[in-house]
Amino acid sequence: MDVQKTRTKSIPKRKLWFALIAVAVVAAGAYATTISPSGYEVRRSSIIVSQVNQGDMNVEVRGNGILAPKNIRWISTNVDGRVESVLVKSGAVVKKGDLIAELINPELVQKTDEIRWELEAALAENKALAIRHDNNLLDAQVRILKVKHSYEKAKLQYDAESTLLKRNNGSVSLIDYKRSKLDLEQYKEQLQIEKERLEKLKVTQEAEFQANTAMVNKLKKSLSRSEMMIQSLKVVSNQSGVIQAVNIEAGQRVPLGLNVAKLARQDQLLAELKIPERQVRTVEIGQDVIIDTHNNQIHGSVIRIDPAVNNGTVQVDVSLNSPLPSEARPDLSIEGTILVSKLQHVLYVNRPALAQSNSPGTVYRLAADGREADKTRVIFGQGSADKIEVKSGLRNGDRIVTSNPSAWEHLNRISIQ
C-alpha cells in the first residue's frame, strides 16, 4: 500500500517539470526571434531592395486589353439559298466588292426565267397593240374623209340649187332643193359624229396603251428585282476591312437577312482595357494613355468608362490619337498605361508587394550598412502600378525591402546576408 501511494505522487511532479521546460523553450524562442538582431537571416539575392526618392511622380493605372474596331459591320444575305462555297476565313483582309460566299437557289432562277418570258410576251403584245391602234385610226380617218367628201358634194349641190332657185327660172324644183338641203345637213351631222368617234377612239387607245405599258413596266421591275436577287447569291464585302467571323459553311441553308460574316475596318480601331475595379476610381474621361503593342507605342486618351464591373475589372475605351503601326489589327493583345495625375516634389518608392494606396502599412527599412532591416510603419499616398507615394515614415534616400515579406512579417528585425 505504501508503494502505491509513493508512485501516485511522483507522476504529477514529472508532468509539471516537463510543462515548465516547454514554456521556457517557447518563451526563449519568441524572445530570440523578436529581440535578437540575428534571429532571422535573409539572403540578399532573394529580396528586392528599392530606394526612396524625392521628386516628381506620375500616378499611373495599368491594364491589359485588345485593339477593337470602332464600328462592326455585318455582311448579311439579301436572298435565301443554300451555301455552295465559302471563300474567306476569319482574319482575311478583303476589299469592298470582294466575294465572300456563293449561294444557289434553283427556284429563284426558274422564277426569273418565267418573268423574262412574260415580259417578252407583254412587249410583243404591246407592239401588236400599237399596230392595231394605228390601223383603227387609219380606218376612222378614212371614214371621216368619205363623209367629208359626201358633205362637200352635197354642199355643192345645195349651193347650186339655191342659186338657181333664187333666179326662179323653173330649172330646179322645190322638192329637189329640199332633198339637197336634207342631204347636206345629214352629211354635216355624220361628219361631226365621225370626228367625235375619232377623238374617243384616241382616248380609248391611249388608256389601253397605258394599261399595257404599265403591265410591261411591272414585269420589267419584277425581272430587275429578280435578277438583283440572283446577283445577291454572290455575297460580297460591303466595305474594305478584316473578316472577324464567318457564320456559315458549305451546304448550309440560309434564310434572307442572315448575318454571314462580321467585318471591321482595320484603320479604325480603339483600345479596350480591363482595369481593376479598385484602381478605376481614379480614371477619368480625357486622361492620356500609352498603348503598348509589344512592338510600338500608340498615344491615346480615355473616351469611355463602362459602368459595369465584370470579374473584378472595368472596361475602359481609349481612342488612338497617333498613326497606327503596321501590326495593328482587331483583337491584338495590348497593354495600356493611363496617366491619372502628376505629383510634384513628393517622396516615392517602387511599390512594395503588399502596399495599398492611401493606406497605412509596414515595410522593412535597411540599416546604413545594409546588413539589417527593421520593420517600420509608413503611410502611403497615391500609387501607380509600379510606384507609390510615401506620406510619412520614410526619408529621402532610405532603402526598403519591396519584395514579399510574408515569410518574416511577424518579425521586427531581419538580418541580411
C-alpha positions in Angstrom: 0.0 0.0 0.0 2.9 2.4 0.8 4.5 1.7 -2.6 1.3 2.6 -4.4 1.0 5.9 -2.6 4.5 7.0 -3.5 4.0 6.1 -7.2 0.8 8.1 -7.5 2.5 11.2 -6.0 5.6 11.2 -8.3 3.6 11.3 -11.6 2.2 14.8 -11.3 5.6 16.3 -10.4 7.2 14.9 -13.6 4.5 16.3 -15.8 4.9 19.7 -14.1 8.6 19.8 -14.9 8.0 18.9 -18.5 5.5 21.7 -18.8 7.8 24.2 -17.2 10.6 23.3 -19.6 8.3 23.6 -22.7 7.1 27.0 -21.6 10.7 28.2 -21.1 11.8 27.0 -24.5 8.9 28.7 -26.3 9.5 31.9 -24.4 13.2 31.9 -25.1 12.5 31.2 -28.8 9.9 34.0 -29.0 12.3 36.4 -27.3 15.2 35.4 -29.5 13.2 35.9 -32.7 11.8 39.3 -31.7 14.9 40.8 -29.9 17.9 39.2 -31.3 19.3 41.0 -34.4 20.3 37.8 -36.0 17.1 35.9 -35.2 16.1 35.6 -38.9 18.5 35.7 -41.8 17.6 36.5 -45.4 19.9 36.1 -48.4 20.4 39.4 -50.2 19.9 37.7 -53.6 16.4 36.6 -52.6 15.0 40.0 -51.9 14.4 43.2 -53.8 15.6 46.5 -52.3 14.4 49.9 -53.5 15.5 53.4 -52.6 13.1 56.2 -51.5 13.4 59.2 -53.8 12.1 62.7 -53.8 10.8 64.4 -57.0 8.0 64.3 -59.5 6.0 61.1 -59.8 3.4 60.1 -62.4 0.4 58.3 -60.9 -0.5 55.6 -63.5 -3.0 52.8 -63.8 -2.2 49.8 -66.0 -4.3 47.2 -67.6 -4.3 44.6 -70.4 -6.7 44.5 -73.3 -7.1 44.3 -77.0 -7.5 46.6 -80.0 -11.1 46.6 -81.2 -12.9 48.1 -84.2 -14.8 51.3 -83.7 -17.6 50.0 -85.8 -18.7 46.5 -86.6 -20.5 45.8 -89.9 -22.3 42.6 -90.6 -22.5 41.2 -94.1 -25.9 39.6 -94.5 -27.8 37.7 -97.2 -30.3 39.5 -99.4 -31.9 36.3 -100.5 -32.4 32.8 -99.2 -30.5 29.9 -100.6 -28.0 27.1 -100.0 -24.3 27.8 -99.4 -22.3 26.4 -102.3 -18.9 27.8 -101.2 -17.3 30.0 -98.6 -14.3 31.9 -99.9 -12.9 33.6 -96.8 -11.9 32.8 -93.3 -11.6 34.8 -90.1 -8.6 37.2 -90.3 -8.8 37.6 -94.0 -8.2 41.1 -95.4 -10.9 42.0 -98.0 -11.7 45.0 -100.2 -15.1 46.4 -101.0 -16.8 44.1 -103.5 -14.7 41.0 -102.8 -16.6 37.7 -103.0 -17.3 36.3 -99.5 -19.5 33.3 -100.3 -21.7 31.9 -103.1 -25.3 30.7 -102.7 -27.5 28.7 -105.1 -31.3 28.9 -105.5 -32.8 27.0 -108.4 -36.3 28.1 -107.7 -35.3 31.8 -107.9 -33.5 31.1 -111.3 -36.7 29.4 -112.7 -38.9 32.2 -111.4 -36.6 34.8 -113.1 -36.8 32.9 -116.4 -40.6 32.8 -116.2 -40.8 36.6 -115.6 -38.5 37.2 -118.5 -40.8 35.1 -120.8 -43.8 37.0 -119.5 -42.1 40.3 -120.3 -41.2 39.2 -123.8 -44.8 38.2 -124.4 -46.1 41.5 -123.0 -43.6 43.5 -125.2 -44.8 41.6 -128.2 -48.5 42.3 -127.2 -47.6 46.0 -126.7 -46.1 46.2 -130.2 -49.2 44.4 -131.7 -51.5 46.7 -129.8 -49.7 49.8 -131.3 -50.1 48.4 -134.8 -53.8 47.7 -134.2 -54.3 51.2 -132.8 -52.7 52.7 -136.0 -54.9 50.6 -138.2 -58.0 51.7 -136.3 -57.0 55.3 -136.5 -56.5 55.0 -140.3 -59.9 53.4 -140.7 -61.5 56.2 -138.7 -59.7 58.8 -140.7 -60.9 57.1 -144.0 -64.5 57.2 -142.8 -64.1 60.9 -142.0 -62.7 61.5 -145.4 -65.6 59.7 -147.1 -68.2 61.6 -145.1 -66.4 64.8 -145.7 -66.3 64.2 -149.4 -70.0 63.4 -149.4 -70.7 66.5 -147.3 -68.8 68.7 -149.7 -70.5 67.2 -152.7 -73.9 67.7 -151.1 -72.9 71.3 -150.3 -72.0 72.0 -153.9 -75.4 70.5 -155.0 -77.2 72.5 -152.4 -75.4 75.8 -153.2 -76.1 75.4 -156.9 -79.7 74.6 -156.5 -80.1 77.5 -154.1 -78.7 79.9 -156.7 -81.0 78.5 -159.4 -84.0 78.6 -157.1 -83.4 82.3 -156.4 -83.4 83.0 -160.1 -86.9 81.4 -160.3 -86.4 80.1 -163.8 -88.0 76.8 -163.0 -84.9 74.8 -163.6 -84.9 73.4 -160.1 -87.9 72.0 -158.4 -88.6 72.8 -154.7 -88.5 69.2 -153.7 -85.1 68.7 -155.2 -83.9 71.7 -153.3 -85.2 70.4 -150.0 -83.7 67.0 -150.7 -80.3 68.5 -151.3 -80.7 70.6 -148.1 -81.6 67.5 -146.1 -78.6 65.5 -147.5 -76.3 68.4 -146.6 -77.5 68.5 -143.0 -77.2 64.7 -142.8 -73.7 64.6 -144.0 -72.7 67.5 -141.7 -74.0 65.7 -138.7 -72.4 62.4 -139.8 -69.0 64.3 -140.2 -69.3 65.7 -136.7 -70.1 62.2 -135.3 -67.2 60.6 -137.1 -64.9 63.3 -135.7 -66.1 62.7 -132.2 -65.7 59.0 -132.7 -62.1 59.6 -133.7 -61.4 61.6 -130.6 -63.0 59.0 -128.4 -61.0 56.3 -130.2 -57.8 58.1 -129.5 -58.7 58.4 -125.7 -59.6 54.7 -125.6 -56.5 53.7 -127.3 -54.4 55.9 -125.0 -55.9 54.3 -121.9 -55.5 50.8 -123.3 -51.9 51.5 -124.3 -51.1 52.9 -120.9 -52.5 49.9 -119.2 -50.5 47.6 -121.4 -47.4 49.7 -120.8 -47.9 49.6 -117.0 -48.0 45.8 -117.2 -44.8 45.8 -119.2 -43.1 48.2 -116.7 -44.3 46.0 -113.8 -42.8 42.9 -115.4 -39.6 44.9 -116.1 -39.3 45.8 -112.4 -40.1 42.3 -111.4 -37.4 41.0 -113.7 -34.9 43.6 -112.5 -35.6 42.7 -108.8 -35.4 39.0 -109.5 -32.1 39.5 -111.4 -30.7 41.5 -108.5 -31.7 38.7 -106.2 -29.8 36.3 -108.4 -26.8 38.7 -108.2 -27.2 38.6 -104.4 -26.5 34.9 -104.5 -22.9 36.1 -104.7 -22.3 37.6 -101.2 -19.7 40.3 -101.4 -18.0 42.6 -98.9 -19.7 45.9 -98.4 -16.5 47.7 -97.3 -12.8 47.1 -97.0 -11.6 45.6 -93.8 -10.7 42.4 -91.8 -13.1 39.5 -91.5 -13.8 39.0 -87.8 -16.0 35.9 -88.0 -17.7 33.7 -90.6 -21.0 32.2 -89.6 -21.8 29.9 -92.5 -20.4 26.7 -94.0 -20.9 24.9 -97.3 -24.2 23.1 -97.7 -26.0 25.2 -95.1 -29.4 26.5 -95.9 -29.5 30.2 -95.1 -32.6 32.5 -94.9 -33.0 36.1 -96.0 -31.2 38.5 -93.7 -28.8 36.0 -92.1 -25.5 37.5 -90.8 -22.9 35.8 -92.9 -19.7 37.4 -91.7 -18.5 40.2 -89.3 -16.3 42.8 -90.9 -14.2 45.6 -89.2 -12.2 48.4 -90.7 -8.5 47.8 -90.0 -7.7 51.5 -89.9 -10.5 52.5 -87.5 -9.6 50.9 -84.1 -9.8 51.8 -80.5 -8.3 50.1 -77.4 -10.3 48.2 -74.8 -8.5 48.0 -71.5 -9.5 45.9 -68.4 -8.7 48.0 -65.3 -9.0 46.5 -61.8 -12.1 47.9 -60.0 -10.2 49.4 -57.1 -8.0 51.3 -59.5 -10.6 52.6 -62.0 -11.9 55.1 -59.5 -9.1 57.5 -60.4 -9.6 57.1 -64.1 -11.5 60.0 -65.9 -12.5 60.8 -69.4 -9.8 62.6 -71.4 -6.8 61.3 -69.5 -3.7 60.5 -71.6 -2.9 56.8 -72.3 0.0 55.0 -73.7 -0.9 51.8 -75.6 1.9 49.2 -76.0 1.5 46.7 -78.8 4.8 45.0 -77.7 6.4 46.4 -80.8 5.3 50.0 -80.9 3.6 52.6 -78.6 0.4 54.5 -79.5 -0.7 57.7 -77.8 -4.4 57.8 -76.9 -7.0 59.2 -74.5 -9.8 57.8 -72.4 -13.2 58.2 -74.1 -15.5 55.9 -72.1 -15.6 54.1 -68.8 -18.0 51.2 -68.6 -20.3 51.5 -65.6 -20.5 47.7 -65.2 -18.0 45.5 -63.3 -17.1 42.2 -64.9 -14.9 39.7 -63.0 -13.4 42.4 -60.8 -12.5 44.7 -63.8 -14.0 47.6 -65.6 -13.6 48.2 -69.3 -12.1 51.5 -70.4 -12.2 52.5 -74.0 -9.3 54.5 -75.4 -9.2 56.5 -78.7 -5.9 56.1 -80.6 -4.6 59.6 -81.5 -1.4 58.7 -83.3 -0.9 56.7 -86.6 -1.5 53.0 -86.2 1.6 50.7 -86.6 1.6 48.0 -89.2 0.9 45.2 -86.7 -2.3 46.9 -85.5 -5.4 44.8 -86.1 -8.6 43.9 -84.3 -8.1 41.6 -81.3 -4.4 42.3 -81.0 -3.3 41.9 -77.3 -2.0 45.1 -75.8 -1.0 46.8 -72.5 -2.2 50.2 -71.6 -0.9 52.8 -69.1 -3.3 55.6 -68.1 -1.7 58.8 -66.7 -4.0 59.6 -63.8 -2.1 62.6 -62.3 1.3 64.1 -61.8 2.6 64.6 -58.3 5.4 67.2 -57.8 8.2 67.2 -55.2 7.0 64.2 -53.2 8.6 61.1 -51.6 8.1 58.0 -53.6 9.4 54.5 -53.9 9.0 51.4 -56.0 5.7 49.9 -54.9 6.2 47.2 -52.1 4.5 43.9 -52.6 1.6 44.5 -50.2 1.3 48.3 -50.3 -2.1 49.8 -50.7 -2.7 53.4 -52.0 -3.8 55.9 -49.4 -3.4 53.4 -46.6 -1.0 52.7 -43.7 1.4 49.9 -44.0 4.7 48.4 -42.8 8.0 48.0 -44.6 11.4 46.7 -43.7 13.9 49.6 -43.8 17.6 48.7 -44.2 20.2 50.0 -41.8 23.1 52.1 -43.2 25.4 49.0 -43.6 22.6 47.1 -45.3 23.0 44.1 -43.1 19.8 44.5 -41.1 16.3 45.7 -41.7 13.8 46.9 -39.2 10.0 46.9 -39.5 8.8 50.4 -40.0 5.3 51.8 -40.1 4.6 54.1 -43.0 1.6 55.9 -44.6 1.3 55.6 -48.3 -0.4 58.1 -50.6 -1.3 57.9 -54.2 0.1 54.9 -56.1 0.5 53.7 -59.6 1.3 50.2 -61.0 5.0 50.3 -60.0 5.5 53.3 -57.7 3.7 54.7 -54.7 3.9 58.0 -52.8 5.2 58.0 -49.2 3.4 60.4 -46.9 5.3 59.6 -43.7 7.6 57.1 -42.0 10.5 57.2 -44.5 13.0 59.8 -45.7 14.7 60.5 -49.0 17.5 58.0 -49.5 16.1 55.3 -47.3 16.3 51.8 -48.6 13.4 49.3 -48.1 12.6 45.7 -49.0 9.9 45.8 -51.7 9.6 42.1 -52.3 7.0 40.0 -50.5 7.8 39.8 -46.7 5.2 37.1 -45.9 7.9 34.7 -44.6 9.1 37.1 -41.9 6.3 39.6 -41.5 5.9 38.6 -37.8 9.4 39.8 -37.0 10.5 43.3 -36.1 14.0 42.8 -37.5 15.8 40.6 -40.0 19.4 40.0 -40.9 20.5 40.3 -44.5 23.4 38.1 -45.6 
